[in-house]
């Protein structure tokens, strides 16, 4: 009888993760946000596969309904960072760049912006994911047109950074558990907090981070979470399609973080009239534009405008005017034959 009683008791013992679901879902009056410490421990359990699928679904959708706070985001991000292998990385990265949204209306011109920075000595580490939303072009799929490999390990990423000043590390290799959660989007019909968290993980601990979001309200959350995580320098924009890409046709509000101090500034449009969206999304145009085989004033302005924000973030220019001028100089003096493997054969 004693053994049967113990089995019954164990069967109804509450799962350790249940406390976090209860905190989020205990009705209008009882529900509350998680503390930073609770968020950290909850994400630790998620990335170590220590929870049940039904718990994951409930937790993610409760978080989605209420939206994550800066404390929750900071706790989640720190747990993901701590889940990475013990530090063996010897390469110093200058700029962390996330790419998770994909592009739908325009080609991913931001990719040429990162390569332009890399062309001028800035080590850019990019991480991202793709395939979770139909009708979008993702970075991993475009790299082949530029003759660039992607990394599947930190060691490969370091080699690529040494060789190209650039590396793209897909989330499916960087943190497979988070990739699996992102892949649930078609099943749920909604994005989850993972789409916010992954943008902030900064695996190489780069001192500078660029962040692109689609919903303007998330600018503050990213900015303030960066402050809690002691990120030295950070810039957040409402990017074209949700990627880190300035739309030169409209004004761009940049929310920044520098050594603990929050600030913001407005960048004015680079054109007086808006452009019509691209007729076709042919990735080969990325290479053709880089090589100078075609002209596209919107694309060039998008590239140089994005680079300008990055240069000002990194202190390579003190004013918007100087940053834009330096970005345009970078573009004019780029190594045009550097990325042409796909078109040459």
C-alpha positions as CSV (number, residue, x, y, z in Angstrom):
1,X,0.0,0.0,0.0
2,X,2.9,2.4,0.8
3,X,4.4,2.0,-2.6
4,X,1.1,2.6,-4.3
5,X,0.6,5.8,-2.1
6,X,4.1,7.0,-3.2
7,X,3.4,6.4,-6.8
8,X,0.1,8.3,-6.5
9,X,1.9,11.2,-4.8
10,X,4.7,11.3,-7.3
11,X,2.2,11.3,-10.2
12,X,0.6,14.5,-8.9
13,X,3.8,16.3,-7.8
14,X,3.9,19.6,-9.6
15,X,6.4,20.0,-12.4
16,X,9.1,22.6,-11.6
17,X,8.2,24.6,-14.7
18,X,4.5,24.9,-13.7
19,X,5.3,27.8,-11.4
20,X,6.2,30.0,-14.4
21,X,3.1,29.2,-16.3
22,X,1.0,29.8,-13.3
23,X,2.6,33.3,-12.7
24,X,1.7,34.3,-16.3
25,X,-1.7,32.7,-16.5
26,X,-3.4,33.1,-13.1
27,X,-6.3,35.2,-14.4
28,X,-6.7,39.0,-14.7
29,X,-6.0,39.8,-11.1
30,X,-3.5,37.0,-10.3
31,X,-1.3,37.0,-13.4
32,X,2.0,38.9,-13.3
33,X,5.3,39.2,-15.3
34,X,8.2,37.0,-14.4
35,X,11.1,38.5,-12.5
36,X,14.5,38.5,-14.3
37,X,15.6,35.6,-12.1
38,X,12.5,33.6,-12.9
39,X,12.9,34.3,-16.6
40,X,16.5,33.1,-16.5
41,X,15.5,29.8,-14.8
42,X,12.5,29.3,-17.1
43,X,14.7,29.7,-20.2
44,X,17.4,27.5,-18.7
45,X,14.8,24.7,-18.5
46,X,13.6,25.4,-22.1
47,X,17.0,25.3,-23.8
48,X,17.9,22.2,-21.8
49,X,14.7,20.4,-23.0
50,X,13.6,19.9,-19.3
51,X,9.9,20.8,-20.0
52,X,7.0,19.1,-21.6
53,X,5.7,20.2,-25.1
54,X,2.4,21.2,-23.7
55,X,4.2,23.4,-21.2
56,X,6.2,25.1,-23.9
57,X,3.1,25.9,-25.9
58,X,1.2,27.3,-23.0
59,X,4.2,29.4,-21.8
60,X,5.0,30.8,-25.2
61,X,1.4,31.8,-26.0
62,X,0.9,33.4,-22.5
63,X,4.1,35.4,-23.1
64,X,2.9,36.3,-26.6
65,X,-0.4,37.7,-25.3
66,X,1.1,39.9,-22.6
67,X,4.4,40.6,-24.5
68,X,7.8,40.3,-22.7
69,X,9.1,43.0,-20.4
70,X,12.7,44.3,-20.4
71,X,13.4,42.2,-17.2
72,X,12.0,39.0,-18.8
73,X,13.9,39.6,-22.0
74,X,17.2,40.2,-20.1
75,X,16.7,37.0,-18.1
76,X,15.8,34.9,-21.2
77,X,18.8,36.2,-23.2
78,X,21.3,35.6,-20.4
79,X,20.1,32.0,-20.0
80,X,20.6,31.4,-23.8
81,X,24.0,33.0,-23.7
82,X,25.0,30.8,-20.7
83,X,23.8,27.7,-22.6
84,X,26.5,28.1,-25.3
85,X,29.7,26.0,-25.0
86,X,32.4,27.2,-22.7
87,X,34.2,30.1,-24.2
88,X,37.0,29.0,-26.5
89,X,36.5,31.8,-29.0
90,X,39.6,33.8,-29.7
91,X,38.3,36.1,-32.4
92,X,37.1,39.6,-31.4
93,X,33.9,40.6,-33.1
94,X,33.1,44.3,-33.6
95,X,29.5,44.3,-34.5
96,X,26.7,41.8,-33.8
97,X,23.9,41.7,-36.4
98,X,20.8,39.6,-36.2
99,X,18.7,38.5,-39.2
100,X,15.5,36.7,-38.4
101,X,12.6,38.5,-40.1
102,X,13.3,37.8,-43.8
103,X,12.4,40.2,-46.6
104,X,9.1,40.4,-48.5
105,X,9.0,43.7,-50.4
106,X,12.6,44.4,-51.2
107,X,15.8,42.3,-51.5
108,X,17.9,42.0,-48.4
109,X,20.1,45.1,-49.1
110,X,21.2,45.0,-45.5
111,X,23.4,42.1,-46.4
112,X,25.5,44.3,-48.7
113,X,25.6,46.9,-45.9
114,X,27.3,44.3,-43.6
115,X,29.7,43.3,-46.4
116,X,30.5,46.9,-47.0
117,X,31.4,47.3,-43.3
118,X,33.4,44.1,-43.5
119,X,35.1,45.4,-46.6
120,X,36.4,48.3,-44.5
121,X,37.8,46.3,-41.6
122,X,34.7,45.9,-39.3
123,X,34.3,42.3,-38.1
124,X,30.6,41.5,-38.4
125,X,29.0,38.4,-36.9
126,X,25.5,37.7,-38.2
127,X,23.1,35.1,-36.8
128,X,19.6,34.3,-38.0
129,X,17.0,31.9,-39.1
130,X,14.7,31.3,-42.1
131,X,11.8,29.5,-43.5
132,X,9.3,30.2,-40.7
133,X,7.2,32.5,-42.8
134,X,6.1,31.9,-46.4
135,X,6.9,34.4,-49.2
136,X,10.0,35.8,-47.6
137,X,13.7,35.7,-48.6
138,X,16.1,34.8,-45.9
139,X,19.8,35.5,-45.5
140,X,21.0,31.9,-45.5
141,X,19.4,31.4,-48.9
142,X,21.0,34.5,-50.4
143,X,24.6,33.8,-49.3
144,X,25.2,31.3,-52.1
145,X,24.7,34.1,-54.7
146,X,27.6,35.9,-53.1
147,X,29.8,32.9,-52.9
148,X,29.8,33.0,-49.1
149,X,29.5,29.9,-46.8
150,X,27.6,29.9,-43.6
151,X,29.0,28.5,-40.3
152,X,27.8,25.4,-38.5
153,X,30.2,25.7,-35.5
154,X,31.9,28.4,-33.6
155,X,35.2,27.3,-35.0
156,X,33.9,27.7,-38.6
157,X,32.5,31.1,-37.7
158,X,35.9,32.2,-36.4
159,X,37.6,31.0,-39.6
160,X,35.2,33.0,-41.7
161,X,35.6,36.1,-39.6
162,X,39.3,35.9,-40.1
163,X,38.9,35.3,-43.9
164,X,36.0,37.7,-44.7
165,X,35.5,39.9,-41.6
166,X,32.0,38.4,-41.8
167,X,30.3,35.2,-40.7
168,X,26.7,34.0,-40.8
169,X,25.8,31.4,-38.2
170,X,22.2,29.9,-38.6
171,X,20.2,29.4,-35.4
172,X,19.6,25.7,-36.3
173,X,23.3,25.1,-35.5
174,X,23.8,27.9,-33.0
175,X,20.9,26.8,-30.7
176,X,18.8,24.0,-32.2
177,X,16.2,24.1,-29.5
178,X,15.3,27.8,-30.2
179,X,15.1,27.0,-33.9
180,X,12.6,24.2,-33.2
181,X,10.4,26.7,-31.3
182,X,10.6,29.3,-34.1
183,X,9.5,26.5,-36.5
184,X,6.3,26.3,-34.5
185,X,5.0,29.5,-35.9
186,X,2.9,28.0,-38.8
187,X,1.4,25.6,-36.2
188,X,0.5,28.4,-33.7
189,X,-0.2,31.1,-36.3
190,X,1.7,33.6,-34.1
191,X,5.3,34.6,-33.5
192,X,6.6,33.8,-30.0
193,X,9.0,35.6,-27.7
194,X,11.8,33.6,-29.2
195,X,11.7,36.0,-32.2
196,X,12.6,38.8,-29.8
197,X,15.1,36.8,-27.7
198,X,17.3,35.5,-30.5
199,X,18.0,39.0,-31.8
200,X,19.7,39.8,-28.5
201,X,21.9,36.8,-27.9
202,X,25.2,38.3,-29.2
203,X,27.2,35.0,-29.0
204,X,30.6,36.6,-29.5
205,X,29.9,39.3,-26.9
206,X,30.5,42.1,-29.5
207,X,30.6,45.6,-28.0
208,X,28.3,47.0,-30.7
209,X,24.9,45.6,-31.6
210,X,22.5,46.6,-34.3
211,X,18.9,45.6,-33.8
212,X,16.0,45.7,-36.3
213,X,12.3,45.3,-35.3
214,X,9.0,45.6,-37.1
215,X,6.7,46.7,-34.3
216,X,7.8,50.1,-33.0
217,X,6.9,49.3,-29.4
218,X,9.7,46.7,-29.2
219,X,12.3,49.4,-29.7
220,X,12.1,50.4,-26.0
221,X,12.2,46.7,-24.8
222,X,15.4,46.0,-26.8
223,X,17.0,49.2,-25.7
224,X,16.2,48.8,-22.0
225,X,17.0,45.0,-22.0
226,X,20.4,45.9,-23.4
227,X,20.9,48.3,-20.6
228,X,20.1,45.6,-18.0
229,X,22.5,43.2,-19.8
230,X,25.3,45.8,-19.6
231,X,25.6,45.9,-23.4
232,X,28.1,48.7,-24.1
233,X,26.6,50.0,-27.3
234,X,23.3,49.3,-29.1
235,X,21.1,50.8,-31.8
236,X,17.5,49.7,-32.5
237,X,15.5,50.7,-35.5
238,X,12.2,49.9,-37.1
239,X,13.8,48.2,-40.0
240,X,12.4,47.5,-43.5
241,X,10.4,44.3,-43.1
242,X,11.7,43.9,-39.6
243,X,15.4,43.4,-40.6
244,X,18.2,45.8,-39.8
245,X,17.7,47.9,-42.9
246,X,17.0,51.6,-43.2
247,X,14.2,52.5,-45.6
248,X,15.6,55.7,-47.2
249,X,12.1,56.9,-48.2
250,X,10.9,57.5,-44.7
251,X,12.3,58.9,-41.4
252,X,14.1,56.6,-39.1
253,X,14.1,56.8,-35.4
254,X,17.2,55.3,-33.8
255,X,17.1,54.4,-30.2
256,X,20.6,53.9,-28.8
257,X,22.5,52.7,-25.7
258,X,26.0,54.0,-24.9
259,X,27.7,52.9,-21.7
260,X,24.4,52.7,-19.8
261,X,22.9,55.9,-21.2
262,X,19.7,55.7,-23.3
263,X,19.2,58.2,-26.2
264,X,17.4,58.6,-29.5
265,X,17.7,60.6,-32.7
266,X,15.7,61.0,-35.8
267,X,17.3,60.4,-39.2
268,X,15.4,62.2,-42.0
269,X,14.5,60.5,-45.4
270,X,17.1,60.5,-48.1
271,X,14.5,61.1,-50.8
272,X,11.5,63.5,-51.2
273,X,9.3,60.9,-52.9
274,X,8.8,57.3,-52.2
275,X,9.9,54.5,-54.6
276,X,7.8,51.8,-56.0
277,X,8.6,48.3,-54.6
278,X,10.8,46.0,-56.6
279,X,9.2,44.3,-59.5
280,X,11.0,41.0,-58.8
281,X,13.0,39.6,-55.9
282,X,16.0,38.2,-57.8
283,X,18.9,37.7,-55.5
284,X,21.4,37.9,-58.4
285,X,20.7,41.6,-58.4
286,X,22.6,41.8,-55.1
287,X,25.8,40.7,-56.9
288,X,25.0,42.8,-59.9
289,X,24.6,46.0,-57.8
290,X,27.8,45.3,-55.9
291,X,29.7,44.8,-59.1
292,X,28.2,48.0,-60.7
293,X,26.5,46.1,-63.5
294,X,23.1,47.7,-62.6
295,X,22.0,50.9,-60.9
296,X,19.3,51.2,-58.2
297,X,19.2,54.5,-56.2
298,X,16.8,53.1,-53.6
299,X,19.0,50.0,-53.0
300,X,22.2,52.1,-52.7
301,X,20.6,54.6,-50.4
302,X,19.3,51.7,-48.3
303,X,22.8,50.2,-48.0
304,X,24.6,53.4,-47.3
305,X,21.9,54.7,-45.0
306,X,22.1,51.5,-42.9
307,X,25.9,51.6,-42.9
308,X,25.7,55.3,-41.8
309,X,23.7,54.4,-38.7
310,X,26.2,51.6,-37.9
311,X,29.2,54.0,-38.3
312,X,27.7,56.5,-35.9
313,X,26.9,53.8,-33.4
314,X,30.6,52.7,-33.5
315,X,31.9,56.2,-33.2
316,X,33.5,56.3,-36.6
317,X,31.5,59.5,-37.4
318,X,30.2,62.1,-35.0
319,X,27.3,63.4,-37.0
320,X,24.6,62.0,-39.2
321,X,26.0,64.0,-42.2
322,X,29.6,62.7,-41.6
323,X,28.3,59.1,-41.2
324,X,26.4,59.3,-44.4
325,X,29.3,60.8,-46.3
326,X,31.7,58.1,-45.0
327,X,29.2,55.3,-45.9
328,X,28.9,56.7,-49.4
329,X,32.7,56.8,-49.7
330,X,32.8,53.2,-48.6
331,X,30.4,52.4,-51.4
332,X,32.3,54.3,-54.0
333,X,35.5,52.6,-53.2
334,X,34.2,49.0,-52.6
335,X,36.1,46.0,-54.0
336,X,33.6,45.3,-56.8
337,X,35.0,41.9,-57.8
338,X,35.0,40.5,-54.3
339,X,31.5,38.8,-54.4
340,X,30.9,37.4,-57.8
341,X,31.3,33.7,-57.7
342,X,27.7,32.8,-58.5
343,X,27.5,35.0,-61.6
344,X,30.9,33.9,-62.9
345,X,30.1,30.3,-62.9
